[in-house]
Amino acid sequence: MKATIWHNPKCGTSRKTLAILENLKAVELTVVEYLKDPPTREKLAQLYEAAGITPADGLRTRGTDAEERGLPEADADTILDAMVADPILIERPLVETEKGARLCRPQDRVLEIL
């Protein structure tokens, strides 16, 4: 099975999710450090749809200026535009497999799509 993780190595939950994926021999893993190589707006929208969440659900507020910018109450297009412009606003980690996508908070959510 192929899996892609949008990963931030400074995030403990992201590191724990990555460790779960790395310990599974049947997983062909692609690691994308999304702060260095952010997903496109279209990819983000697709990931959130596949995960069954909205862009607002995938918005990182902790440690960002999202609340000051009014993003939690903004529409999906505004949130996606902000995430593309400033990827720190993307909550992590996002994982995608052929079974779907998940925002893996907590990290065990990754098991739902393996």
C-alpha positions in Angstrom: 0.0 0.0 0.0 1.2 3.5 -0.8 0.9 6.3 1.8 1.8 9.9 1.8 2.2 11.9 4.9 2.3 15.7 5.0 4.8 16.0 7.9 6.3 18.6 10.2 9.4 17.0 11.9 9.0 19.6 14.8 5.6 18.2 15.7 5.4 15.3 18.1 2.1 14.0 16.8 3.5 14.1 13.2 6.6 12.2 14.3 4.5 9.6 16.1 2.3 9.1 13.0 5.4 8.8 10.8 6.8 6.2 13.1 3.6 4.1 12.8 3.9 4.3 9.0 7.6 3.5 9.0 7.1 0.4 11.1 4.7 -1.1 8.6 6.6 -3.1 6.1 3.7 -3.2 3.7 3.6 0.6 3.3 5.4 2.3 0.5 5.8 5.7 2.2 6.3 9.2 0.7 7.1 11.9 3.3 6.4 15.5 2.3 7.6 18.2 4.6 4.7 20.5 3.9 6.4 23.6 5.3 9.1 23.2 2.6 6.9 21.7 -0.1 3.3 22.8 0.6 0.4 21.1 -1.1 -1.5 23.0 -3.8 -4.9 24.5 -3.0 -6.5 21.8 -5.1 -4.6 19.0 -3.3 -5.6 20.4 0.1 -9.3 20.6 -0.9 -9.1 17.0 -2.2 -7.4 15.8 1.1 -10.1 17.5 3.3 -12.9 16.1 1.1 -11.4 12.6 1.3 -11.0 12.9 5.1 -14.6 14.1 5.4 -13.6 17.4 7.0 -13.8 21.0 6.1 -10.9 23.4 5.6 -11.9 25.0 9.0 -11.5 21.5 10.6 -8.0 21.3 9.1 -7.0 24.8 10.2 -4.2 25.0 12.8 -4.9 27.7 15.3 -2.4 26.8 18.0 0.8 28.7 17.5 -0.5 30.7 14.6 -2.2 34.0 14.0 -5.3 32.2 12.5 -7.7 33.5 15.2 -6.4 37.1 14.9 -7.0 36.9 11.2 -10.6 35.7 11.7 -9.9 32.4 9.9 -11.9 30.1 12.1 -15.0 31.9 11.0 -14.0 32.4 7.4 -15.4 30.5 4.4 -13.6 27.5 3.0 -12.1 29.4 0.0 -10.6 32.1 2.3 -9.1 29.4 4.6 -7.6 27.4 1.7 -6.1 30.6 0.2 -4.5 31.4 3.6 -3.2 27.9 4.0 -1.5 28.0 0.6 0.0 31.4 1.3 1.1 30.4 4.8 1.4 26.6 5.2 1.9 26.8 9.0 -1.9 27.2 9.1 -2.3 23.6 7.9 -3.0 21.2 10.9 -0.8 18.2 10.7 -0.2 15.4 10.0 -2.3 14.7 7.0 -2.0 11.1 5.6 -3.4 9.8 2.4 -3.7 6.2 1.2 -5.9 4.5 -1.4 -8.4 4.0 1.4 -8.8 7.7 2.0 -7.2 10.6 4.0 -7.1 11.5 7.6 -6.0 14.3 9.8 -4.1 12.1 12.2 -4.8 13.8 15.5 -4.4 11.6 17.5 -1.8 9.6 15.6 -3.8 6.3 15.8 -6.3 7.8 13.3 -3.9 6.7 10.6 -4.9 3.1 11.3 -8.3 3.8 9.9 -6.9 4.1 6.4 -4.3 1.3 6.4 
